[in-house]
Amino acid sequence: MPPSRSPLVRVATQFGYDLDETSLLADPRVAATDTQSARLCAVLIEHVSGTADAALRYTISQDPDYLGGVVADTVTAIERAWRAIAALLAAAVTAGAARQLTPDGTRAADSSSWRPAVVRIANASGGPYPCQVGPQHWNGWARPRFTRDVVARLTADVDEQWRHDGAQPDSMPGQLFVSGDVLLLHGEGVREVIAPDDDDMFAVGAGTWMWEEWPD
């Protein structure tokens, strides 16, 4: 049987994991209701993250504390959807139903070093961003790493905020190079190039940006 390419499996790849959805559904240690809920969450996420209009994506990403009505409700729903899938992936890693994606295939995920999480930049628009976080922090902030697809979306979001607000953030993504590196442009004129790690993940702003992990 060919591997499933359901919305849930596709969203799992944004966290950097290859999810065996069939195995997960058959595992008695994982509640079937959790998997079914995560499937619905994945459909919502794909619809929103696939929005072509950058300005609309920016509006949807706003903090609900500063907005009212439908947009705020949408932000809350998306936030909960990402968190639900992150929690399911953590259970899948423990159950052996999720493996880390690597350039040369997949390998067993080591939950002691990396775990699925959802982050956004403190006091900034954009996101949320699926990622993996380790046990180490920087000044109390998370140190995430992201897949290539998420880095591309992060770059577009911060650029949209720059154009919308008319002010450049303290540091902003420049671009994802064809060679596979990320260029960060800092306010002091310093350039920082971030290469992918052995798992083809990018630690963008890990140790320089105020990444906050959304609580469970």
Disulfide bonds with the S-S distance in Angstrom:
none
